[in-house]
Amino acid sequence: MDKQLLETYTDYLISSFSYTTATGLSMLVEGEISHDKVTRFLSSEDFTSSELWELTKPIVKEITSKEGVIIIDDSLEEKPSTDENEIVNWHYDHSKGRSVKGINIITVLAYRQAGYTIVEE
């Protein structure tokens, strides 16, 4: 696995406000990475939840705090009959294994309480 490309692609996804494509990433880096290279990278392997955790665990452990917790969740509200607009658009639904038209909602909850302790494994 090309960890540098993974990091670049992840940063691209996090910083994007709209559609993300292999071509869009290639244009952003002024052709330094070809869109074909991005496409091949994304289709080269399927990651399991366990493999994804192994990749992200060091980062999560680095920012873990006993003072509080941040919970991030994304939900997809399907809107198949609504015209596409800035809010209603196509998103990949992992539970269905395909793209659906709808609203992607990201919820972030920050919780902090004096004396609250996160249990570590």
N, C-alpha and C positions, 0 to 999 in steps of 0.2 A: 504494500500500500504506500502511496506517495503522501506522506504526512504533511509535507509543505503544501501540496495542492489541496489536501483536505482542509488545512487551516485557511488557505486563501478562499476556498469555496465557502467555508463556514462564515468567515468574516463578510463575504459578499451577501450571503443570506441574511445575516443579522442586520447589516446596514441598509438593505434594500427596503424601499417603501412601496414597491409595486411588483410587477411581474419579475420573476427571476428566470433567466435562461442561460444556457451555455454560451450563446452568442453575446448576450449582455455582459457576462463576465469577461469574455475575450475583448470586447470593445472597451470595457472599463480599464483593463490593464494594457490597452493600446496594442493588442495583438501578441503580447508577450507569451500568453497562453492561448493556444488555438481552441476554438469551440469544439473541434473534434476530440482534442485531448480531454476536455472536461466531460464530454459525452461518454467516451471510452472509460474514463475513471469512474463515473457514476454507475455505469452498467457492468463494471468488472466484478462486483461481488454484492451479495445481499448480506446486510449486517443483522445479526440477531440482537435481541435486547441485551443479552449477556456481553456480546462483543462491544456494543455501544457503551455499556457501563464501564468496561475495561478501558476504553479510550477516554472517557470523561471523568472517571473516578479520581485521578490525580488532581484535576482542576477543582472538582467538588471538595475534596479533602483540604486543598489549599485555602479555600475561602470559607470553610466550615467555622461556625462560631457557636459558643455555648450561650451567647446572649440572646439569640433569637433565630428566626427562620424565615426564609422567603419561599413561598410556594407559587409556582408558575404552572398554569394549565391552559391548554388551548382547546377550544370547542368549535365545531362546525355546525352551523344552523343552515340546513338546506333550504334553498329558495328556487326550486326548479322552474317556476312559472314567472319569475321576476326578470325584467330586462337587466342585462349587465350594466353596472355603473361603478362609481368609485368604491362602493361598499360591497355590493353583490358581485362576485366574480367567481372564477373557477379555482378550486382548491383540491389538493389530493386528500382523499378520505382513506386513511389507513385501514379502517374497519371494513371498508367495501373494496379496497384494492383498486380504486379508480378515482378519477377526478369528478367532482360534483359542483354544481353551481350553488353558491350560498354565501354566508357571512362567516368569516373566520374571526373568532372572538378569543382574545388572549386575556386571561385573568391573572393578576399578580396580587398576592396577599403577603404583607410583611407583618410578622408577629413578634412582639418583644414584651417580656414581662420580667420584672425584677425577680431574681431567684429561679427563673425558668431555666431548665437544663435540657439540652438535646442529648438523647441517649445515643452513644456511639456503638458501632458494632464491634 
